[in-house]
Amino acid sequence: MEKLLEILNNLHPEVDFLSQERLINDMILDSFDIVTLIAEIGEVFDVTISAKYIIPDNFNSAKNLYALIQKLEEEN
């Protein structure tokens, strides 16, 4: 989770990603942020986030995003 928080904080240092649960719904993350996140997560965690996982629920919170990363790591 620490690595993910570092990636998120590099995008938006002003956001408290541990408590925020509406990153997409509140438009904190935009489409460019999502593309950046997907690329950096792929590089750091060695996973591929395919199109079927690019849904708001997976990106609305750091917790949800980390759960997705863990799921993808288990599939590898």
C-alpha positions as CSV (number, residue, x, y, z in Angstrom):
1,M,0.0,0.0,0.0
2,E,2.9,2.3,0.7
3,K,4.1,2.2,-2.9
4,L,0.6,2.9,-4.2
5,L,0.2,5.9,-1.8
6,E,3.6,7.3,-3.0
7,I,2.4,7.1,-6.6
8,L,-0.9,8.8,-5.7
9,N,0.8,11.5,-3.7
10,N,3.1,12.3,-6.6
11,L,-0.1,13.0,-8.7
12,H,-2.0,15.0,-6.1
13,P,0.0,15.8,-2.9
14,E,-2.9,17.8,-1.5
15,V,-5.2,14.9,-1.3
16,D,-5.5,12.6,1.8
17,F,-5.7,9.3,-0.1
18,L,-6.2,7.2,3.1
19,S,-9.5,8.8,3.9
20,Q,-10.8,9.8,0.4
21,E,-13.3,7.3,-1.0
22,R,-14.7,9.2,-4.0
23,L,-11.7,10.0,-6.1
24,I,-13.5,9.5,-9.4
25,N,-17.0,10.6,-8.3
26,D,-15.6,13.8,-6.9
27,M,-13.4,14.3,-9.9
28,I,-10.2,14.3,-8.0
29,L,-8.7,11.9,-10.5
30,D,-9.2,12.6,-14.2
31,S,-8.6,10.5,-17.2
32,F,-5.0,11.6,-17.5
33,D,-4.4,10.6,-13.9
34,I,-5.9,7.2,-14.5
35,V,-3.6,6.6,-17.5
36,T,-0.6,7.7,-15.4
37,L,-1.7,5.5,-12.6
38,I,-2.2,2.4,-14.8
39,A,1.3,2.9,-16.3
40,E,3.0,3.5,-12.9
41,I,1.2,0.7,-11.2
42,G,2.2,-1.6,-14.0
43,E,5.8,-0.6,-13.7
44,V,6.0,-0.7,-9.9
45,F,3.8,-3.8,-9.2
46,D,4.5,-5.7,-12.4
47,V,0.7,-6.1,-13.2
48,T,-1.4,-5.1,-16.2
49,I,-4.7,-3.4,-15.5
50,S,-6.8,-4.4,-18.5
51,A,-9.8,-2.4,-19.8
52,K,-12.3,-4.6,-17.9
53,Y,-10.9,-3.4,-14.6
54,I,-10.9,0.3,-15.5
55,I,-14.2,1.1,-13.7
56,P,-14.9,3.9,-11.2
57,D,-15.2,1.5,-8.3
58,N,-11.7,0.3,-8.7
59,F,-10.3,3.8,-8.7
60,N,-12.5,5.6,-6.2
61,S,-10.2,4.9,-3.3
62,A,-6.6,3.9,-2.6
63,K,-8.0,0.9,-0.7
64,N,-10.0,-0.3,-3.7
65,L,-7.1,0.3,-6.1
66,Y,-4.8,-1.7,-3.8
67,A,-7.3,-4.5,-3.6
68,L,-7.3,-4.6,-7.4
69,I,-3.5,-4.7,-7.5
70,Q,-3.5,-7.6,-5.0
71,K,-6.0,-9.5,-7.1
72,L,-3.9,-9.0,-10.3
73,E,-0.8,-10.1,-8.5
74,E,-2.5,-13.3,-7.4
75,E,-3.6,-14.0,-11.0
76,N,0.1,-13.8,-12.2
